[in-house]
Amino acid sequence: MKAKLRGHHLICLNFFRGEGYSEDFIRNIYSVIEKEKIEIVYGPDDVCKECPYLKDNRCNNPEYSDEMIQHQDMEALRLLGFKPGMRIDWRMISDKLPGIIGDWKDQFCGECGYRNVCFG
């Protein structure tokens, strides 16, 4: 089985520590990260499907606009060198993380509510 993931989840899920919006949301993330193969998608993905803020195929989280999430997705793909439609695995992502994580943190982690979860 493969997971369908959007750009920023390719990076952020590497730091998942079992916290989220609800038990169903957390359980869903564990089921996603257990899959070996990944298909990169544009827009809502297998993580988003259990998010309480997904409405009409858009992120309605009061902390993040849908446009901001899309920008994060595109920047994650640019940094990783991936494109929607590609099929990859977790190893391909983890091999690239050390070279990009500093840029990612500088751009996106400063205001993120999960920063302390990811980086202590």
Z-matrix of the N, CA and C atoms (Angstrom, degrees):
N
C 1 1.453
C 2 1.522 1 109.53
N 3 1.319 2 114.49 1 151.30
C 4 1.460 3 118.82 2 177.70
C 5 1.516 4 109.92 3 -124.30
N 6 1.308 5 113.99 4 152.30
C 7 1.460 6 121.55 5 175.78
C 8 1.522 7 108.07 6 -94.29
N 9 1.313 8 116.30 7 145.39
C 10 1.460 9 121.74 8 172.45
C 11 1.521 10 106.36 9 -103.37
N 12 1.354 11 115.44 10 116.97
C 13 1.456 12 119.74 11 -175.05
C 14 1.515 13 111.86 12 -130.24
N 15 1.337 14 114.60 13 142.93
C 16 1.458 15 122.02 14 174.41
C 17 1.517 16 109.01 15 -85.05
N 18 1.333 17 116.47 16 168.64
C 19 1.454 18 122.82 17 -172.68
C 20 1.512 19 116.86 18 -51.08
N 21 1.341 20 117.64 19 -57.04
C 22 1.465 21 117.38 20 -173.37
C 23 1.522 22 112.86 21 -68.45
N 24 1.325 23 118.17 22 -25.45
C 25 1.461 24 119.75 23 177.26
C 26 1.530 25 111.47 24 -68.72
N 27 1.338 26 118.15 25 -24.59
C 28 1.464 27 120.64 26 176.95
C 29 1.521 28 110.43 27 -61.01
N 30 1.320 29 116.34 28 -34.02
C 31 1.466 30 121.14 29 178.64
C 32 1.526 31 110.82 30 -89.05
N 33 1.310 32 116.76 31 -53.19
C 34 1.471 33 121.12 32 -171.18
C 35 1.518 34 113.96 33 -63.55
N 36 1.319 35 118.44 34 -34.31
C 37 1.465 36 119.52 35 -178.29
C 38 1.525 37 112.49 36 -67.08
N 39 1.307 38 117.70 37 -18.04
C 40 1.462 39 120.45 38 176.47
C 41 1.524 40 111.78 39 -67.78
N 42 1.320 41 116.35 40 -15.45
C 43 1.465 42 121.23 41 -177.98
C 44 1.531 43 111.97 42 -113.03
N 45 1.319 44 117.51 43 9.03
C 46 1.463 45 121.83 44 -178.85
C 47 1.527 46 110.50 45 -61.64
N 48 1.331 47 115.23 46 132.89
C 49 1.463 48 121.22 47 -177.18
C 50 1.528 49 112.72 48 -127.77
N 51 1.315 50 116.86 49 25.55
C 52 1.457 51 119.77 50 175.40
C 53 1.511 52 115.37 51 83.30
N 54 1.327 53 117.27 52 21.14
C 55 1.455 54 120.61 53 177.49
C 56 1.521 55 109.05 54 -117.19
N 57 1.324 56 115.64 55 148.49
C 58 1.454 57 119.98 56 -179.89
C 59 1.503 58 111.42 57 -177.25
N 60 1.299 59 115.11 58 -159.97
C 61 1.455 60 121.16 59 -174.61
C 62 1.514 61 113.29 60 -79.03
N 63 1.313 62 117.55 61 -33.69
C 64 1.461 63 121.10 62 -176.82
C 65 1.524 64 108.89 63 -157.98
N 66 1.320 65 116.21 64 168.42
C 67 1.470 66 120.54 65 176.87
C 68 1.526 67 110.90 66 -61.86
N 69 1.338 68 117.53 67 -40.20
C 70 1.466 69 120.28 68 178.13
C 71 1.520 70 111.15 69 -62.64
N 72 1.336 71 116.81 70 -41.03
C 73 1.461 72 121.57 71 178.96
C 74 1.530 73 110.24 72 -63.30
N 75 1.315 74 116.90 73 -45.84
C 76 1.466 75 121.97 74 179.66
C 77 1.525 76 110.44 75 -63.43
N 78 1.310 77 117.32 76 -45.61
C 79 1.465 78 121.93 77 178.93
C 80 1.534 79 110.39 78 -59.28
N 81 1.325 80 115.90 79 -41.30
C 82 1.461 81 120.65 80 178.71
C 83 1.532 82 110.75 81 -62.60
N 84 1.325 83 117.43 82 -43.53
C 85 1.468 84 119.84 83 179.99
C 86 1.529 85 110.06 84 -62.04
N 87 1.329 86 117.78 85 -43.54
C 88 1.460 87 119.38 86 177.74
C 89 1.525 88 110.84 87 -58.87
N 90 1.332 89 117.67 88 -39.95
C 91 1.469 90 119.49 89 179.31
C 92 1.525 91 111.35 90 -66.72
N 93 1.322 92 117.17 91 -31.94
C 94 1.465 93 121.15 92 178.31
C 95 1.524 94 110.70 93 -70.96
N 96 1.331 95 117.99 94 -47.67
C 97 1.468 96 119.71 95 -175.23
C 98 1.528 97 112.53 96 -73.54
N 99 1.320 98 117.47 97 -12.98
C 100 1.462 99 120.15 98 175.65
C 101 1.528 100 112.21 99 -77.67
N 102 1.313 101 117.33 100 -17.23
C 103 1.466 102 120.77 101 -179.57
C 104 1.521 103 109.36 102 -76.00
N 105 1.330 104 116.00 103 138.30
C 106 1.453 105 120.80 104 -175.29
C 107 1.522 106 113.15 105 -78.85
N 108 1.292 107 117.62 106 -37.15
C 109 1.456 108 122.42 107 -175.68
C 110 1.520 109 110.47 108 -105.31
N 111 1.340 110 114.98 109 152.14
C 112 1.458 111 121.91 110 -177.25
C 113 1.522 112 108.96 111 -133.07
N 114 1.313 113 115.79 112 135.51
C 115 1.460 114 121.15 113 168.97
C 116 1.526 115 106.70 114 -108.96
N 117 1.309 116 116.93 115 126.50
C 118 1.455 117 121.01 116 -178.80
C 119 1.524 118 108.83 117 -81.57
N 120 1.334 119 115.58 118 129.57
C 121 1.461 120 121.41 119 -179.76
C 122 1.522 121 109.96 120 -123.17
N 123 1.306 122 114.87 121 161.29
C 124 1.460 123 121.51 122 173.75
C 125 1.517 124 107.20 123 -100.44
N 126 1.322 125 117.65 124 127.22
C 127 1.461 126 121.61 125 178.64
C 128 1.512 127 112.01 126 93.17
N 129 1.331 128 116.42 127 -164.90
C 130 1.466 129 121.34 128 -175.78
C 131 1.527 130 112.34 129 -53.07
N 132 1.335 131 115.48 130 142.40
C 133 1.457 132 122.35 131 -173.88
C 134 1.522 133 111.17 132 -129.31
N 135 1.321 134 116.21 133 -163.57
C 136 1.466 135 120.87 134 -178.72
C 137 1.527 136 113.02 135 -66.30
N 138 1.314 137 118.77 136 -25.46
C 139 1.469 138 121.38 137 174.88
C 140 1.525 139 109.39 138 -74.81
N 141 1.302 140 116.34 139 -45.74
C 142 1.469 141 121.85 140 -177.09
C 143 1.528 142 113.19 141 -60.95
N 144 1.318 143 117.35 142 -29.74
C 145 1.468 144 119.46 143 -173.91
C 146 1.526 145 113.22 144 -60.57
N 147 1.333 146 117.96 145 -22.70
C 148 1.469 147 121.07 146 177.62
C 149 1.531 148 112.75 147 -104.44
N 150 1.318 149 116.74 148 4.56
C 151 1.462 150 119.98 149 -178.02
C 152 1.530 151 110.03 150 -80.22
N 153 1.322 152 117.69 151 131.39
C 154 1.461 153 120.00 152 -179.13
C 155 1.532 154 112.94 153 -68.31
N 156 1.321 155 117.90 154 -13.22
C 157 1.468 156 121.09 155 -178.40
C 158 1.523 157 113.28 156 -93.41
N 159 1.315 158 118.53 157 -2.70
C 160 1.468 159 120.82 158 177.86
C 161 1.528 160 109.04 159 -80.04
N 162 1.317 161 115.20 160 114.20
C 163 1.470 162 122.11 161 179.35
C 164 1.523 163 108.36 162 -135.22
N 165 1.326 164 115.85 163 129.52
C 166 1.467 165 120.70 164 179.34
C 167 1.526 166 111.26 165 52.69
N 168 1.328 167 116.01 166 40.45
C 169 1.463 168 123.03 167 176.47
C 170 1.534 169 113.35 168 64.15
N 171 1.332 170 116.80 169 23.68
C 172 1.468 171 122.96 170 179.17
C 173 1.524 172 109.28 171 -132.45
N 174 1.327 173 115.64 172 150.16
C 175 1.460 174 121.00 173 174.69
C 176 1.521 175 108.86 174 -78.34
N 177 1.321 176 116.09 175 124.26
C 178 1.457 177 122.43 176 178.64
C 179 1.522 178 111.60 177 -116.94
N 180 1.318 179 116.78 178 27.84
C 181 1.450 180 121.75 179 177.08
C 182 1.531 181 107.86 180 -65.32
N 183 1.323 182 118.13 181 130.88
C 184 1.466 183 119.14 182 -178.24
C 185 1.536 184 113.60 183 -65.80
N 186 1.342 185 117.51 184 -18.28
C 187 1.464 186 120.75 185 179.44
C 188 1.524 187 113.15 186 -86.40
N 189 1.342 188 117.61 187 -23.25
C 190 1.461 189 121.52 188 -174.32
C 191 1.519 190 109.55 189 -135.84
N 192 1.314 191 117.48 190 133.55
C 193 1.464 192 119.72 191 174.97
C 194 1.525 193 109.39 192 -82.40
N 195 1.315 194 116.48 193 157.64
C 196 1.455 195 120.90 194 176.40
C 197 1.525 196 110.08 195 -59.38
N 198 1.317 197 116.92 196 -37.12
C 199 1.470 198 120.90 197 179.29
C 200 1.531 199 110.65 198 -64.73
N 201 1.325 200 116.53 199 -38.90
C 202 1.462 201 120.27 200 178.12
C 203 1.524 202 110.47 201 -64.54
N 204 1.329 203 116.86 202 -42.25
C 205 1.458 204 121.14 203 178.84
C 206 1.531 205 109.79 204 -63.12
N 207 1.319 206 117.68 205 -43.09
C 208 1.464 207 120.61 206 178.55
C 209 1.527 208 110.89 207 -62.98
N 210 1.326 209 116.99 208 -38.70
C 211 1.464 210 120.49 209 176.70
C 212 1.534 211 110.33 210 -62.62
N 213 1.321 212 116.63 211 -44.22
C 214 1.468 213 120.15 212 176.63
C 215 1.525 214 110.84 213 -59.00
N 216 1.333 215 116.26 214 -42.76
C 217 1.467 216 120.15 215 179.27
C 218 1.521 217 111.34 216 -58.65
N 219 1.310 218 116.28 217 -48.17
C 220 1.464 219 120.44 218 -177.09
C 221 1.535 220 110.94 219 -66.50
N 222 1.317 221 116.86 220 -38.79
C 223 1.462 222 119.66 221 179.01
C 224 1.527 223 111.07 222 -69.29
N 225 1.322 224 117.46 223 -38.28
C 226 1.465 225 120.41 224 176.62
C 227 1.530 226 109.98 225 -60.95
N 228 1.326 227 116.43 226 -44.82
C 229 1.464 228 119.70 227 179.66
C 230 1.525 229 111.12 228 -64.55
N 231 1.326 230 116.74 229 -39.88
C 232 1.467 231 120.14 230 178.34
C 233 1.529 232 110.55 231 -62.17
N 234 1.342 233 116.29 232 -48.57
C 235 1.463 234 119.97 233 -179.28
C 236 1.527 235 111.99 234 -62.36
N 237 1.320 236 116.64 235 -39.79
C 238 1.465 237 121.03 236 -178.68
C 239 1.526 238 112.99 237 -79.79
N 240 1.324 239 116.98 238 -19.71
C 241 1.458 240 120.71 239 -177.03
C 242 1.518 241 113.20 240 78.01
N 243 1.337 242 116.64 241 29.05
C 244 1.465 243 122.41 242 -179.71
C 245 1.527 244 110.44 243 -111.70
N 246 1.334 245 115.79 244 166.93
C 247 1.464 246 122.27 245 177.65
C 248 1.526 247 109.58 246 -138.71
N 249 1.347 248 117.18 247 151.86
C 250 1.462 249 118.88 248 174.30
C 251 1.531 250 110.17 249 -54.16
N 252 1.315 251 114.84 250 141.51
C 253 1.456 252 121.27 251 -179.00
C 254 1.523 253 113.14 252 97.97
N 255 1.332 254 117.03 253 -20.51
C 256 1.467 255 119.52 254 178.63
C 257 1.520 256 110.08 255 -69.11
N 258 1.330 257 114.12 256 150.67
C 259 1.464 258 121.44 257 173.50
C 260 1.526 259 107.22 258 -113.69
N 261 1.327 260 114.94 259 125.09
C 262 1.457 261 121.29 260 -174.61
C 263 1.521 262 108.94 261 -136.44
N 264 1.329 263 116.21 262 -176.48
C 265 1.466 264 120.58 263 172.82
C 266 1.528 265 108.76 264 -133.34
N 267 1.323 266 116.32 265 171.19
C 268 1.465 267 121.25 266 -176.38
C 269 1.524 268 111.99 267 -61.48
N 270 1.320 269 116.80 268 -32.84
C 271 1.471 270 120.79 269 -178.96
C 272 1.530 271 110.40 270 -63.18
N 273 1.312 272 116.78 271 -39.72
C 274 1.470 273 120.81 272 179.67
C 275 1.528 274 110.53 273 -61.56
N 276 1.324 275 116.40 274 -35.17
C 277 1.471 276 120.90 275 178.26
C 278 1.524 277 109.71 276 -73.90
N 279 1.327 278 117.08 277 -50.33
C 280 1.463 279 120.18 278 -175.67
C 281 1.527 280 111.69 279 -62.80
N 282 1.320 281 117.79 280 -29.37
C 283 1.460 282 120.38 281 176.69
C 284 1.530 283 111.71 282 -66.63
N 285 1.334 284 117.23 283 -29.28
C 286 1.465 285 121.32 284 -177.48
C 287 1.529 286 113.12 285 -92.42
N 288 1.319 287 118.12 286 -20.61
C 289 1.468 288 121.50 287 -175.16
C 290 1.529 289 114.75 288 -55.28
N 291 1.325 290 120.01 289 -45.70
C 292 1.469 291 118.02 290 -177.85
C 293 1.530 292 113.30 291 -57.38
N 294 1.314 293 117.88 292 -33.51
C 295 1.452 294 121.32 293 -178.33
C 296 1.514 295 115.41 294 -80.03
N 297 1.339 296 116.89 295 -14.61
C 298 1.469 297 119.59 296 -175.38
C 299 1.519 298 114.56 297 -120.40
N 300 1.326 299 117.53 298 -15.37
C 301 1.463 300 119.32 299 -170.07
C 302 1.523 301 112.58 300 -63.07
N 303 1.315 302 118.47 301 -32.55
C 304 1.469 303 120.44 302 177.82
C 305 1.517 304 111.30 303 -62.36
N 306 1.328 305 117.10 304 -46.28
C 307 1.470 306 121.30 305 177.37
C 308 1.526 307 110.57 306 -62.23
N 309 1.321 308 115.36 307 -42.71
C 310 1.472 309 119.92 308 -178.87
C 311 1.538 310 110.50 309 -61.96
N 312 1.321 311 116.34 310 -48.39
C 313 1.464 312 120.50 311 -179.71
C 314 1.527 313 110.92 312 -60.66
N 315 1.328 314 116.80 313 -42.85
C 316 1.469 315 120.50 314 179.98
C 317 1.523 316 111.91 315 -60.94
N 318 1.318 317 116.57 316 -39.08
C 319 1.466 318 120.85 317 -175.85
C 320 1.527 319 113.85 318 -82.69
N 321 1.334 320 117.30 319 -38.69
C 322 1.458 321 118.45 320 -166.16
C 323 1.526 322 117.24 321 -125.53
N 324 1.285 323 118.95 322 -18.13
C 325 1.461 324 119.28 323 -172.31
C 326 1.527 325 113.99 324 -87.90
N 327 1.308 326 118.48 325 -17.58
C 328 1.449 327 121.26 326 -176.20
C 329 1.515 328 114.18 327 -58.32
N 330 1.314 329 117.59 328 -39.59
C 331 1.463 330 122.64 329 -178.21
C 332 1.529 331 113.06 330 -102.32
N 333 1.306 332 117.26 331 0.26
C 334 1.467 333 120.51 332 -175.63
C 335 1.524 334 111.00 333 -75.35
N 336 1.322 335 115.90 334 133.83
C 337 1.455 336 121.80 335 179.20
C 338 1.519 337 113.89 336 -66.60
N 339 1.330 338 117.87 337 -16.20
C 340 1.465 339 121.74 338 -179.44
C 341 1.527 340 112.34 339 -97.90
N 342 1.311 341 118.98 340 2.79
C 343 1.468 342 121.69 341 -176.32
C 344 1.526 343 112.50 342 -50.63
N 345 1.327 344 117.09 343 -47.91
C 346 1.465 345 119.80 344 -178.74
C 347 1.525 346 112.39 345 -66.57
N 348 1.311 347 116.96 346 -31.63
C 349 1.458 348 120.76 347 176.79
C 350 1.523 349 109.32 348 -65.84
N 351 1.312 350 117.07 349 -45.19
C 352 1.457 351 121.64 350 -175.78
C 353 1.527 352 113.43 351 -73.58
N 354 1.322 353 116.36 352 -42.41
C 355 1.461 354 119.38 353 -168.98
C 356 1.531 355 114.08 354 -122.17
N 357 1.336 356 116.60 355 9.49
C 358 1.456 357 120.47 356 174.81
C 359 1.468 358 118.02 357 76.29
